[in-house]
Amino acid sequence: MWVGWFAHREIATAIDLLLSHEQFRFENPDVVSNALIHYRARPFLSFTDCLILEITRKAGHLPLGTFDTNLARIEGAQRLA
């Protein structure tokens, strides 16, 4: 699946490379790693959606309300009518 200019797999690979880079650091690498797991497993989601869900989960503010039916399929998200 293509997302903008890059394929879903290319985005996942780039994020994975950044996670394992020696000099590049994420503020919450566990959040990014968990988001990447969801993103790889569900090509119909954007990485941004997965990241927002994992940030919400880490903050303890679940469920994440969403109008996106695809995002609502992930545990921790709830579809708003």
mmCIF file of the N, C-alpha and C atoms, coordinates in Angstrom:
data_MODEL
# 
_entry.id   MODEL 
# 
loop_
_atom_site.group_PDB 
_atom_site.id 
_atom_site.type_symbol 
_atom_site.label_atom_id 
_atom_site.label_alt_id 
_atom_site.label_comp_id 
_atom_site.label_asym_id 
_atom_site.label_entity_id 
_atom_site.label_seq_id 
_atom_site.pdbx_PDB_ins_code 
_atom_site.Cartn_x 
_atom_site.Cartn_y 
_atom_site.Cartn_z 
_atom_site.occupancy 
_atom_site.B_iso_or_equiv 
_atom_site.pdbx_formal_charge 
_atom_site.auth_seq_id 
_atom_site.auth_comp_id 
_atom_site.auth_asym_id 
_atom_site.auth_atom_id 
_atom_site.pdbx_PDB_model_num 
ATOM 1   N N  . MET A 1 1  ? 0.844   -1.178 0.000  1.00 0.00 ? 1  MET A N  1 
ATOM 2   C CA . MET A 1 1  ? 0.000   0.000  0.000  1.00 0.00 ? 1  MET A CA 1 
ATOM 3   C C  . MET A 1 1  ? 0.892   1.244  0.000  1.00 0.00 ? 1  MET A C  1 
ATOM 4   N N  . TRP A 1 2  ? 0.533   2.214  -0.796 1.00 0.00 ? 2  TRP A N  1 
ATOM 5   C CA . TRP A 1 2  ? 1.291   3.458  -0.883 1.00 0.00 ? 2  TRP A CA 1 
ATOM 6   C C  . TRP A 1 2  ? 0.662   4.512  0.007  1.00 0.00 ? 2  TRP A C  1 
ATOM 7   N N  . VAL A 1 3  ? 1.483   5.208  0.754  1.00 0.00 ? 3  VAL A N  1 
ATOM 8   C CA . VAL A 1 3  ? 1.048   6.297  1.611  1.00 0.00 ? 3  VAL A CA 1 
ATOM 9   C C  . VAL A 1 3  ? 1.807   7.531  1.151  1.00 0.00 ? 3  VAL A C  1 
ATOM 10  N N  . GLY A 1 4  ? 1.104   8.410  0.434  1.00 0.00 ? 4  GLY A N  1 
ATOM 11  C CA . GLY A 1 4  ? 1.800   9.578  -0.093 1.00 0.00 ? 4  GLY A CA 1 
ATOM 12  C C  . GLY A 1 4  ? 2.871   9.149  -1.071 1.00 0.00 ? 4  GLY A C  1 
ATOM 13  N N  . TRP A 1 5  ? 4.108   9.497  -0.811 1.00 0.00 ? 5  TRP A N  1 
ATOM 14  C CA . TRP A 1 5  ? 5.223   9.201  -1.713 1.00 0.00 ? 5  TRP A CA 1 
ATOM 15  C C  . TRP A 1 5  ? 5.879   7.863  -1.409 1.00 0.00 ? 5  TRP A C  1 
ATOM 16  N N  . PHE A 1 6  ? 5.621   7.323  -0.236 1.00 0.00 ? 6  PHE A N  1 
ATOM 17  C CA . PHE A 1 6  ? 6.320   6.119  0.199  1.00 0.00 ? 6  PHE A CA 1 
ATOM 18  C C  . PHE A 1 6  ? 5.354   4.975  0.451  1.00 0.00 ? 6  PHE A C  1 
ATOM 19  N N  . ALA A 1 7  ? 5.834   3.773  0.222  1.00 0.00 ? 7  ALA A N  1 
ATOM 20  C CA . ALA A 1 7  ? 5.045   2.582  0.509  1.00 0.00 ? 7  ALA A CA 1 
ATOM 21  C C  . ALA A 1 7  ? 5.029   2.332  2.013  1.00 0.00 ? 7  ALA A C  1 
ATOM 22  N N  . HIS A 1 8  ? 3.992   1.672  2.459  1.00 0.00 ? 8  HIS A N  1 
ATOM 23  C CA . HIS A 1 8  ? 3.832   1.337  3.874  1.00 0.00 ? 8  HIS A CA 1 
ATOM 24  C C  . HIS A 1 8  ? 5.080   0.644  4.417  1.00 0.00 ? 8  HIS A C  1 
ATOM 25  N N  . ARG A 1 9  ? 5.601   -0.308 3.675  1.00 0.00 ? 9  ARG A N  1 
ATOM 26  C CA . ARG A 1 9  ? 6.783   -1.058 4.104  1.00 0.00 ? 9  ARG A CA 1 
ATOM 27  C C  . ARG A 1 9  ? 8.009   -0.148 4.211  1.00 0.00 ? 9  ARG A C  1 
ATOM 28  N N  . GLU A 1 10 ? 8.140   0.805  3.293  1.00 0.00 ? 10 GLU A N  1 
ATOM 29  C CA . GLU A 1 10 ? 9.275   1.732  3.338  1.00 0.00 ? 10 GLU A CA 1 
ATOM 30  C C  . GLU A 1 10 ? 9.221   2.623  4.578  1.00 0.00 ? 10 GLU A C  1 
ATOM 31  N N  . ILE A 1 11 ? 8.033   3.055  4.944  1.00 0.00 ? 11 ILE A N  1 
ATOM 32  C CA . ILE A 1 11 ? 7.878   3.882  6.147  1.00 0.00 ? 11 ILE A CA 1 
ATOM 33  C C  . ILE A 1 11 ? 8.257   3.070  7.373  1.00 0.00 ? 11 ILE A C  1 
ATOM 34  N N  . ALA A 1 12 ? 7.769   1.836  7.460  1.00 0.00 ? 12 ALA A N  1 
ATOM 35  C CA . ALA A 1 12 ? 8.092   0.968  8.598  1.00 0.00 ? 12 ALA A CA 1 
ATOM 36  C C  . ALA A 1 12 ? 9.594   0.716  8.680  1.00 0.00 ? 12 ALA A C  1 
ATOM 37  N N  . THR A 1 13 ? 10.226  0.479  7.548  1.00 0.00 ? 13 THR A N  1 
ATOM 38  C CA . THR A 1 13 ? 11.672  0.238  7.531  1.00 0.00 ? 13 THR A CA 1 
ATOM 39  C C  . THR A 1 13 ? 12.439  1.474  7.994  1.00 0.00 ? 13 THR A C  1 
ATOM 40  N N  . ALA A 1 14 ? 12.023  2.642  7.544  1.00 0.00 ? 14 ALA A N  1 
ATOM 41  C CA . ALA A 1 14 ? 12.697  3.881  7.937  1.00 0.00 ? 14 ALA A CA 1 
ATOM 42  C C  . ALA A 1 14 ? 12.583  4.120  9.441  1.00 0.00 ? 14 ALA A C  1 
ATOM 43  N N  . ILE A 1 15 ? 11.416  3.894  9.995  1.00 0.00 ? 15 ILE A N  1 
ATOM 44  C CA . ILE A 1 15 ? 11.226  4.087  11.430 1.00 0.00 ? 15 ILE A CA 1 
ATOM 45  C C  . ILE A 1 15 ? 12.061  3.078  12.209 1.00 0.00 ? 15 ILE A C  1 
ATOM 46  N N  . ASP A 1 16 ? 12.088  1.848  11.733 1.00 0.00 ? 16 ASP A N  1 
ATOM 47  C CA . ASP A 1 16 ? 12.895  0.809  12.377 1.00 0.00 ? 16 ASP A CA 1 
ATOM 48  C C  . ASP A 1 16 ? 14.383  1.181  12.353 1.00 0.00 ? 16 ASP A C  1 
ATOM 49  N N  . LEU A 1 17 ? 14.855  1.719  11.234 1.00 0.00 ? 17 LEU A N  1 
ATOM 50  C CA . LEU A 1 17 ? 16.257  2.149  11.142 1.00 0.00 ? 17 LEU A CA 1 
ATOM 51  C C  . LEU A 1 17 ? 16.553  3.276  12.128 1.00 0.00 ? 17 LEU A C  1 
ATOM 52  N N  . LEU A 1 18 ? 15.621  4.203  12.264 1.00 0.00 ? 18 LEU A N  1 
ATOM 53  C CA . LEU A 1 18 ? 15.812  5.296  13.213 1.00 0.00 ? 18 LEU A CA 1 
ATOM 54  C C  . LEU A 1 18 ? 15.832  4.781  14.652 1.00 0.00 ? 18 LEU A C  1 
ATOM 55  N N  . LEU A 1 19 ? 14.997  3.803  14.948 1.00 0.00 ? 19 LEU A N  1 
ATOM 56  C CA . LEU A 1 19 ? 14.966  3.230  16.295 1.00 0.00 ? 19 LEU A CA 1 
ATOM 57  C C  . LEU A 1 19 ? 16.292  2.566  16.660 1.00 0.00 ? 19 LEU A C  1 
ATOM 58  N N  . SER A 1 20 ? 16.942  1.972  15.673 1.00 0.00 ? 20 SER A N  1 
ATOM 59  C CA . SER A 1 20 ? 18.188  1.251  15.954 1.00 0.00 ? 20 SER A CA 1 
ATOM 60  C C  . SER A 1 20 ? 19.451  2.083  15.692 1.00 0.00 ? 20 SER A C  1 
ATOM 61  N N  . HIS A 1 21 ? 19.282  3.323  15.297 1.00 0.00 ? 21 HIS A N  1 
ATOM 62  C CA . HIS A 1 21 ? 20.428  4.190  14.994 1.00 0.00 ? 21 HIS A CA 1 
ATOM 63  C C  . HIS A 1 21 ? 21.185  4.533  16.276 1.00 0.00 ? 21 HIS A C  1 
ATOM 64  N N  . GLU A 1 22 ? 22.505  4.547  16.204 1.00 0.00 ? 22 GLU A N  1 
ATOM 65  C CA . GLU A 1 22 ? 23.348  4.813  17.374 1.00 0.00 ? 22 GLU A CA 1 
ATOM 66  C C  . GLU A 1 22 ? 23.244  6.252  17.881 1.00 0.00 ? 22 GLU A C  1 
ATOM 67  N N  . GLN A 1 23 ? 23.059  7.201  16.985 1.00 0.00 ? 23 GLN A N  1 
ATOM 68  C CA . GLN A 1 23 ? 23.113  8.601  17.383 1.00 0.00 ? 23 GLN A CA 1 
ATOM 69  C C  . GLN A 1 23 ? 21.748  9.282  17.419 1.00 0.00 ? 23 GLN A C  1 
ATOM 70  N N  . PHE A 1 24 ? 20.728  8.638  16.910 1.00 0.00 ? 24 PHE A N  1 
ATOM 71  C CA . PHE A 1 24 ? 19.388  9.223  16.900 1.00 0.00 ? 24 PHE A CA 1 
ATOM 72  C C  . PHE A 1 24 ? 18.599  8.632  18.057 1.00 0.00 ? 24 PHE A C  1 
ATOM 73  N N  . ARG A 1 25 ? 17.928  9.468  18.836 1.00 0.00 ? 25 ARG A N  1 
ATOM 74  C CA . ARG A 1 25 ? 17.171  9.005  19.989 1.00 0.00 ? 25 ARG A CA 1 
ATOM 75  C C  . ARG A 1 25 ? 15.739  9.541  19.945 1.00 0.00 ? 25 ARG A C  1 
ATOM 76  N N  . PHE A 1 26 ? 14.803  8.673  20.304 1.00 0.00 ? 26 PHE A N  1 
ATOM 77  C CA . PHE A 1 26 ? 13.411  9.070  20.487 1.00 0.00 ? 26 PHE A CA 1 
ATOM 78  C C  . PHE A 1 26 ? 13.189  9.371  21.960 1.00 0.00 ? 26 PHE A C  1 
ATOM 79  N N  . GLU A 1 27 ? 12.263  10.253 22.243 1.00 0.00 ? 27 GLU A N  1 
ATOM 80  C CA . GLU A 1 27 ? 11.938  10.569 23.628 1.00 0.00 ? 27 GLU A CA 1 
ATOM 81  C C  . GLU A 1 27 ? 11.367  9.341  24.341 1.00 0.00 ? 27 GLU A C  1 
ATOM 82  N N  . ASN A 1 28 ? 10.487  8.626  23.676 1.00 0.00 ? 28 ASN A N  1 
ATOM 83  C CA . ASN A 1 28 ? 9.875   7.419  24.233 1.00 0.00 ? 28 ASN A CA 1 
ATOM 84  C C  . ASN A 1 28 ? 9.998   6.281  23.221 1.00 0.00 ? 28 ASN A C  1 
ATOM 85  N N  . PRO A 1 29 ? 11.144  5.640  23.147 1.00 0.00 ? 29 PRO A N  1 
ATOM 86  C CA . PRO A 1 29 ? 11.331  4.598  22.137 1.00 0.00 ? 29 PRO A CA 1 
ATOM 87  C C  . PRO A 1 29 ? 10.373  3.423  22.296 1.00 0.00 ? 29 PRO A C  1 
ATOM 88  N N  . ASP A 1 30 ? 9.937   3.148  23.514 1.00 0.00 ? 30 ASP A N  1 
ATOM 89  C CA . ASP A 1 30 ? 8.977   2.064  23.714 1.00 0.00 ? 30 ASP A CA 1 
ATOM 90  C C  . ASP A 1 30 ? 7.639   2.382  23.055 1.00 0.00 ? 30 ASP A C  1 
ATOM 91  N N  . VAL A 1 31 ? 7.229   3.628  23.104 1.00 0.00 ? 31 VAL A N  1 
ATOM 92  C CA . VAL A 1 31 ? 5.984   4.054  22.465 1.00 0.00 ? 31 VAL A CA 1 
ATOM 93  C C  . VAL A 1 31 ? 6.104   3.908  20.951 1.00 0.00 ? 31 VAL A C  1 
ATOM 94  N N  . VAL A 1 32 ? 7.221   4.347  20.406 1.00 0.00 ? 32 VAL A N  1 
ATOM 95  C CA . VAL A 1 32 ? 7.437   4.255  18.959 1.00 0.00 ? 32 VAL A CA 1 
ATOM 96  C C  . VAL A 1 32 ? 7.505   2.787  18.522 1.00 0.00 ? 32 VAL A C  1 
ATOM 97  N N  . SER A 1 33 ? 8.180   1.959  19.302 1.00 0.00 ? 33 SER A N  1 
ATOM 98  C CA . SER A 1 33 ? 8.277   0.534  18.978 1.00 0.00 ? 33 SER A CA 1 
ATOM 99  C C  . SER A 1 33 ? 6.907   -0.140 18.977 1.00 0.00 ? 33 SER A C  1 
ATOM 100 N N  . ASN A 1 34 ? 6.092   0.159  19.981 1.00 0.00 ? 34 ASN A N  1 
ATOM 101 C CA . ASN A 1 34 ? 4.750   -0.413 20.039 1.00 0.00 ? 34 ASN A CA 1 
ATOM 102 C C  . ASN A 1 34 ? 3.879   0.082  18.888 1.00 0.00 ? 34 ASN A C  1 
ATOM 103 N N  . ALA A 1 35 ? 4.020   1.357  18.546 1.00 0.00 ? 35 ALA A N  1 
ATOM 104 C CA . ALA A 1 35 ? 3.273   1.897  17.410 1.00 0.00 ? 35 ALA A CA 1 
ATOM 105 C C  . ALA A 1 35 ? 3.706   1.212  16.119 1.00 0.00 ? 35 ALA A C  1 
ATOM 106 N N  . LEU A 1 36 ? 4.983   0.955  15.987 1.00 0.00 ? 36 LEU A N  1 
ATOM 107 C CA . LEU A 1 36 ? 5.497   0.291  14.793 1.00 0.00 ? 36 LEU A CA 1 
ATOM 108 C C  . LEU A 1 36 ? 4.957   -1.126 14.677 1.00 0.00 ? 36 LEU A C  1 
ATOM 109 N N  . ILE A 1 37 ? 4.799   -1.813 15.787 1.00 0.00 ? 37 ILE A N  1 
ATOM 110 C CA . ILE A 1 37 ? 4.218   -3.161 15.772 1.00 0.00 ? 37 ILE A CA 1 
ATOM 111 C C  . ILE A 1 37 ? 2.800   -3.120 15.213 1.00 0.00 ? 37 ILE A C  1 
ATOM 112 N N  . HIS A 1 38 ? 1.992   -2.183 15.691 1.00 0.00 ? 38 HIS A N  1 
ATOM 113 C CA . HIS A 1 38 ? 0.618   -2.040 15.177 1.00 0.00 ? 38 HIS A CA 1 
ATOM 114 C C  . HIS A 1 38 ? 0.627   -1.665 13.702 1.00 0.00 ? 38 HIS A C  1 
ATOM 115 N N  . TYR A 1 39 ? 1.515   -0.752 13.345 1.00 0.00 ? 39 TYR A N  1 
ATOM 116 C CA . TYR A 1 39 ? 1.585   -0.261 11.971 1.00 0.00 ? 39 TYR A CA 1 
ATOM 117 C C  . TYR A 1 39 ? 1.951   -1.382 10.995 1.00 0.00 ? 39 TYR A C  1 
ATOM 118 N N  . ARG A 1 40 ? 2.900   -2.191 11.364 1.00 0.00 ? 40 ARG A N  1 
ATOM 119 C CA . ARG A 1 40 ? 3.301   -3.306 10.492 1.00 0.00 ? 40 ARG A CA 1 
ATOM 120 C C  . ARG A 1 40 ? 2.198   -4.347 10.350 1.00 0.00 ? 40 ARG A C  1 
ATOM 121 N N  . ALA A 1 41 ? 1.459   -4.566 11.417 1.00 0.00 ? 41 ALA A N  1 
ATOM 122 C CA . ALA A 1 41 ? 0.413   -5.589 11.401 1.00 0.00 ? 41 ALA A CA 1 
ATOM 123 C C  . ALA A 1 41 ? -0.850  -5.136 10.677 1.00 0.00 ? 41 ALA A C  1 
ATOM 124 N N  . ARG A 1 42 ? -1.011  -3.835 10.513 1.00 0.00 ? 42 ARG A N  1 
ATOM 125 C CA . ARG A 1 42 ? -2.245  -3.297 9.922  1.00 0.00 ? 42 ARG A CA 1 
ATOM 126 C C  . ARG A 1 42 ? -1.922  -2.252 8.858  1.00 0.00 ? 42 ARG A C  1 
ATOM 127 N N  . PRO A 1 43 ? -1.742  -2.671 7.626  1.00 0.00 ? 43 PRO A N  1 
ATOM 128 C CA . PRO A 1 43 ? -1.342  -1.740 6.565  1.00 0.00 ? 43 PRO A CA 1 
ATOM 129 C C  . PRO A 1 43 ? -2.389  -0.685 6.225  1.00 0.00 ? 43 PRO A C  1 
ATOM 130 N N  . PHE A 1 44 ? -3.590  -0.833 6.749  1.00 0.00 ? 44 PHE A N  1 
ATOM 131 C CA . PHE A 1 44 ? -4.642  0.141  6.474  1.00 0.00 ? 44 PHE A CA 1 
ATOM 132 C C  . PHE A 1 44 ? -4.594  1.331  7.425  1.00 0.00 ? 44 PHE A C  1 
ATOM 133 N N  . LEU A 1 45 ? -3.690  1.300  8.409  1.00 0.00 ? 45 LEU A N  1 
ATOM 134 C CA . LEU A 1 45 ? -3.553  2.405  9.357  1.00 0.00 ? 45 LEU A CA 1 
ATOM 135 C C  . LEU A 1 45 ? -2.352  3.274  9.013  1.00 0.00 ? 45 LEU A C  1 
ATOM 136 N N  . SER A 1 46 ? -2.415  4.516  9.441  1.00 0.00 ? 46 SER A N  1 
ATOM 137 C CA . SER A 1 46 ? -1.249  5.384  9.289  1.00 0.00 ? 46 SER A CA 1 
ATOM 138 C C  . SER A 1 46 ? -0.372  5.219  10.530 1.00 0.00 ? 46 SER A C  1 
ATOM 139 N N  . PHE A 1 47 ? 0.907   5.491  10.377 1.00 0.00 ? 47 PHE A N  1 
ATOM 140 C CA . PHE A 1 47 ? 1.791   5.416  11.532 1.00 0.00 ? 47 PHE A CA 1 
ATOM 141 C C  . PHE A 1 47 ? 1.389   6.448  12.570 1.00 0.00 ? 47 PHE A C  1 
ATOM 142 N N  . THR A 1 48 ? 0.928   7.586  12.132 1.00 0.00 ? 48 THR A N  1 
ATOM 143 C CA . THR A 1 48 ? 0.493   8.633  13.053 1.00 0.00 ? 48 THR A CA 1 
ATOM 144 C C  . THR A 1 48 ? -0.627  8.145  13.954 1.00 0.00 ? 48 THR A C  1 
ATOM 145 N N  . ASP A 1 49 ? -1.619  7.454  13.377 1.00 0.00 ? 49 ASP A N  1 
ATOM 146 C CA . ASP A 1 49 ? -2.711  6.904  14.184 1.00 0.00 ? 49 ASP A CA 1 
ATOM 147 C C  . ASP A 1 49 ? -2.186  5.926  15.227 1.00 0.00 ? 49 ASP A C  1 
ATOM 148 N N  . CYS A 1 50 ? -1.283  5.056  14.814 1.00 0.00 ? 50 CYS A N  1 
ATOM 149 C CA . CYS A 1 50 ? -0.703  4.075  15.739 1.00 0.00 ? 50 CYS A CA 1 
ATOM 150 C C  . CYS A 1 50 ? 0.076   4.766  16.847 1.00 0.00 ? 50 CYS A C  1 
ATOM 151 N N  . LEU A 1 51 ? 0.801   5.809  16.492 1.00 0.00 ? 51 LEU A N  1 
ATOM 152 C CA . LEU A 1 51 ? 1.591   6.546  17.474 1.00 0.00 ? 51 LEU A CA 1 
ATOM 153 C C  . LEU A 1 51 ? 0.693   7.263  18.474 1.00 0.00 ? 51 LEU A C  1 
ATOM 154 N N  . ILE A 1 52 ? -0.373  7.891  18.000 1.00 0.00 ? 52 ILE A N  1 
ATOM 155 C CA . ILE A 1 52 ? -1.313  8.573  18.896 1.00 0.00 ? 52 ILE A CA 1 
ATOM 156 C C  . ILE A 1 52 ? -1.927  7.583  19.877 1.00 0.00 ? 52 ILE A C  1 
ATOM 157 N N  . LEU A 1 53 ? -2.297  6.400  19.394 1.00 0.00 ? 53 LEU A N  1 
ATOM 158 C CA . LEU A 1 53 ? -2.864  5.382  20.271 1.00 0.00 ? 53 LEU A CA 1 
ATOM 159 C C  . LEU A 1 53 ? -1.868  4.969  21.351 1.00 0.00 ? 53 LEU A C  1 
ATOM 160 N N  . GLU A 1 54 ? -0.625  4.774  20.969 1.00 0.00 ? 54 GLU A N  1 
ATOM 161 C CA . GLU A 1 54 ? 0.380   4.344  21.947 1.00 0.00 ? 54 GLU A CA 1 
ATOM 162 C C  . GLU A 1 54 ? 0.750   5.455  22.935 1.00 0.00 ? 54 GLU A C  1 
ATOM 163 N N  . ILE A 1 55 ? 0.733   6.696  22.505 1.00 0.00 ? 55 ILE A N  1 
ATOM 164 C CA . ILE A 1 55 ? 0.949   7.819  23.423 1.00 0.00 ? 55 ILE A CA 1 
ATOM 165 C C  . ILE A 1 55 ? -0.190  7.882  24.429 1.00 0.00 ? 55 ILE A C  1 
ATOM 166 N N  . THR A 1 56 ? -1.404  7.690  23.942 1.00 0.00 ? 56 THR A N  1 
ATOM 167 C CA . THR A 1 56 ? -2.579  7.684  24.808 1.00 0.00 ? 56 THR A CA 1 
ATOM 168 C C  . THR A 1 56 ? -2.503  6.536  25.805 1.00 0.00 ? 56 THR A C  1 
ATOM 169 N N  . ARG A 1 57 ? -2.090  5.363  25.325 1.00 0.00 ? 57 ARG A N  1 
ATOM 170 C CA . ARG A 1 57 ? -1.970  4.187  26.188 1.00 0.00 ? 57 ARG A CA 1 
ATOM 171 C C  . ARG A 1 57 ? -0.940  4.436  27.312 1.00 0.00 ? 57 ARG A C  1 
ATOM 172 N N  . LYS A 1 58 ? 0.213   4.987  26.936 1.00 0.00 ? 58 LYS A N  1 
ATOM 173 C CA . LYS A 1 58 ? 1.269   5.237  27.931 1.00 0.00 ? 58 LYS A CA 1 
ATOM 174 C C  . LYS A 1 58 ? 0.817   6.245  28.984 1.00 0.00 ? 58 LYS A C  1 
ATOM 175 N N  . ALA A 1 59 ? 0.025   7.223  28.555 1.00 0.00 ? 59 ALA A N  1 
ATOM 176 C CA . ALA A 1 59 ? -0.471  8.237  29.483 1.00 0.00 ? 59 ALA A CA 1 
ATOM 177 C C  . ALA A 1 59 ? -1.620  7.708  30.343 1.00 0.00 ? 59 ALA A C  1 
ATOM 178 N N  . GLY A 1 60 ? -2.154  6.531  29.999 1.00 0.00 ? 60 GLY A N  1 
ATOM 179 C CA . GLY A 1 60 ? -3.247  5.943  30.764 1.00 0.00 ? 60 GLY A CA 1 
ATOM 180 C C  . GLY A 1 60 ? -4.596  6.566  30.489 1.00 0.00 ? 60 GLY A C  1 
ATOM 181 N N  . HIS A 1 61 ? -4.764  7.104  29.276 1.00 0.00 ? 61 HIS A N  1 
ATOM 182 C CA . HIS A 1 61 ? -6.006  7.794  28.928 1.00 0.00 ? 61 HIS A CA 1 
ATOM 183 C C  . HIS A 1 61 ? -6.845  7.003  27.928 1.00 0.00 ? 61 HIS A C  1 
ATOM 184 N N  . LEU A 1 62 ? -6.912  5.703  28.121 1.00 0.00 ? 62 LEU A N  1 
ATOM 185 C CA . LEU A 1 62 ? -7.709  4.861  27.220 1.00 0.00 ? 62 LEU A CA 1 
ATOM 186 C C  . LEU A 1 62 ? -9.165  4.834  27.681 1.00 0.00 ? 62 LEU A C  1 
ATOM 187 N N  . PRO A 1 63 ? -10.105 4.626  26.802 1.00 0.00 ? 63 PRO A N  1 
ATOM 188 C CA . PRO A 1 63 ? -9.924  4.347  25.387 1.00 0.00 ? 63 PRO A CA 1 
ATOM 189 C C  . PRO A 1 63 ? -9.727  5.630  24.592 1.00 0.00 ? 63 PRO A C  1 
ATOM 190 N N  . LEU A 1 64 ? -9.062  5.486  23.469 1.00 0.00 ? 64 LEU A N  1 
ATOM 191 C CA . LEU A 1 64 ? -8.889  6.587  22.531 1.00 0.00 ? 64 LEU A CA 1 
ATOM 192 C C  . LEU A 1 64 ? -10.138 6.640  21.660 1.00 0.00 ? 64 LEU A C  1 
ATOM 193 N N  . GLY A 1 65 ? -10.846 7.729  21.703 1.00 0.00 ? 65 GLY A N  1 
ATOM 194 C CA . GLY A 1 65 ? -12.035 7.890  20.861 1.00 0.00 ? 65 GLY A CA 1 
ATOM 195 C C  . GLY A 1 65 ? -11.620 8.261  19.454 1.00 0.00 ? 65 GLY A C  1 
ATOM 196 N N  . THR A 1 66 ? -12.237 7.596  18.469 1.00 0.00 ? 66 THR A N  1 
ATOM 197 C CA . THR A 1 66 ? -11.895 7.855  17.075 1.00 0.00 ? 66 THR A CA 1 
ATOM 198 C C  . THR A 1 66 ? -13.110 7.669  16.181 1.00 0.00 ? 66 THR A C  1 
ATOM 199 N N  . PHE A 1 67 ? -13.137 8.393  15.077 1.00 0.00 ? 67 PHE A N  1 
ATOM 200 C CA . PHE A 1 67 ? -14.157 8.188  14.058 1.00 0.00 ? 67 PHE A CA 1 
ATOM 201 C C  . PHE A 1 67 ? -13.674 7.201  13.003 1.00 0.00 ? 67 PHE A C  1 
ATOM 202 N N  . ASP A 1 68 ? -12.410 6.829  13.072 1.00 0.00 ? 68 ASP A N  1 
ATOM 203 C CA . ASP A 1 68 ? -11.798 5.921  12.103 1.00 0.00 ? 68 ASP A CA 1 
ATOM 204 C C  . ASP A 1 68 ? -12.162 4.478  12.461 1.00 0.00 ? 68 ASP A C  1 
ATOM 205 N N  . THR A 1 69 ? -12.932 3.826  11.604 1.00 0.00 ? 69 THR A N  1 
ATOM 206 C CA . THR A 1 69 ? -13.361 2.449  11.885 1.00 0.00 ? 69 THR A CA 1 
ATOM 207 C C  . THR A 1 69 ? -12.184 1.481  11.909 1.00 0.00 ? 69 THR A C  1 
ATOM 208 N N  . ASN A 1 70 ? -11.162 1.746  11.097 1.00 0.00 ? 70 ASN A N  1 
ATOM 209 C CA . ASN A 1 70 ? -9.986  0.866  11.091 1.00 0.00 ? 70 ASN A CA 1 
ATOM 210 C C  . ASN A 1 70 ? -9.195  0.989  12.385 1.00 0.00 ? 70 ASN A C  1 
ATOM 211 N N  . LEU A 1 71 ? -8.992  2.197  12.850 1.00 0.00 ? 71 LEU A N  1 
ATOM 212 C CA . LEU A 1 71 ? -8.268  2.412  14.101 1.00 0.00 ? 71 LEU A CA 1 
ATOM 213 C C  . LEU A 1 71 ? -9.041  1.832  15.279 1.00 0.00 ? 71 LEU A C  1 
ATOM 214 N N  . ALA A 1 72 ? -10.351 1.905  15.230 1.00 0.00 ? 72 ALA A N  1 
ATOM 215 C CA . ALA A 1 72 ? -11.189 1.401  16.322 1.00 0.00 ? 72 ALA A CA 1 
ATOM 216 C C  . ALA A 1 72 ? -11.074 -0.114 16.490 1.00 0.00 ? 72 ALA A C  1 
ATOM 217 N N  . ARG A 1 73 ? -10.503 -0.815 15.512 1.00 0.00 ? 73 ARG A N  1 
ATOM 218 C CA . ARG A 1 73 ? -10.321 -2.262 15.607 1.00 0.00 ? 73 ARG A CA 1 
ATOM 219 C C  . ARG A 1 73 ? -9.181  -2.660 16.546 1.00 0.00 ? 73 ARG A C  1 
ATOM 220 N N  . ILE A 1 74 ? -8.322  -1.709 16.883 1.00 0.00 ? 74 ILE A N  1 
ATOM 221 C CA . ILE A 1 74 ? -7.180  -2.000 17.754 1.00 0.00 ? 74 ILE A CA 1 
ATOM 222 C C  . ILE A 1 74 ? -7.622  -1.864 19.209 1.00 0.00 ? 74 ILE A C  1 
ATOM 223 N N  . GLU A 1 75 ? -7.149  -2.784 20.041 1.00 0.00 ? 75 GLU A N  1 
ATOM 224 C CA . GLU A 1 75 ? -7.461  -2.726 21.459 1.00 0.00 ? 75 GLU A CA 1 
ATOM 225 C C  . GLU A 1 75 ? -6.973  -1.398 22.035 1.00 0.00 ? 75 GLU A C  1 
ATOM 226 N N  . GLY A 1 76 ? -7.850  -0.721 22.716 1.00 0.00 ? 76 GLY A N  1 
ATOM 227 C CA . GLY A 1 76 ? -7.520  0.566  23.316 1.00 0.00 ? 76 GLY A CA 1 
ATOM 228 C C  . GLY A 1 76 ? -8.165  1.732  22.590 1.00 0.00 ? 76 GLY A C  1 
ATOM 229 N N  . ALA A 1 77 ? -8.689  1.479  21.405 1.00 0.00 ? 77 ALA A N  1 
ATOM 230 C CA . ALA A 1 77 ? -9.389  2.508  20.637 1.00 0.00 ? 77 ALA A CA 1 
ATOM 231 C C  . ALA A 1 77 ? -10.877 2.179  20.613 1.00 0.00 ? 77 ALA A C  1 
ATOM 232 N N  . GLN A 1 78 ? -11.679 3.206  20.566 1.00 0.00 ? 78 GLN A N  1 
ATOM 233 C CA . GLN A 1 78 ? -13.125 3.000  20.552 1.00 0.00 ? 78 GLN A CA 1 
ATOM 234 C C  . GLN A 1 78 ? -13.736 3.932  19.511 1.00 0.00 ? 78 GLN A C  1 
ATOM 235 N N  . ARG A 1 79 ? -14.581 3.364  18.683 1.00 0.00 ? 79 ARG A N  1 
ATOM 236 C CA . ARG A 1 79 ? -15.212 4.151  17.609 1.00 0.00 ? 79 ARG A CA 1 
ATOM 237 C C  . ARG A 1 79 ? -16.302 5.033  18.208 1.00 0.00 ? 79 ARG A C  1 
ATOM 238 N N  . LEU A 1 80 ? -16.291 6.298  17.803 1.00 0.00 ? 80 LEU A N  1 
ATOM 239 C CA . LEU A 1 80 ? -17.319 7.235  18.180 1.00 0.00 ? 80 LEU A CA 1 
ATOM 240 C C  . LEU A 1 80 ? -18.393 7.237  17.110 1.00 0.00 ? 80 LEU A C  1 
ATOM 241 N N  . ALA A 1 81 ? -19.621 7.245  17.510 1.00 0.00 ? 81 ALA A N  1 
ATOM 242 C CA . ALA A 1 81 ? -20.735 7.187  16.543 1.00 0.00 ? 81 ALA A CA 1 
ATOM 243 C C  . ALA A 1 81 ? -20.997 8.531  15.915 1.00 0.00 ? 81 ALA A C  1 
# 
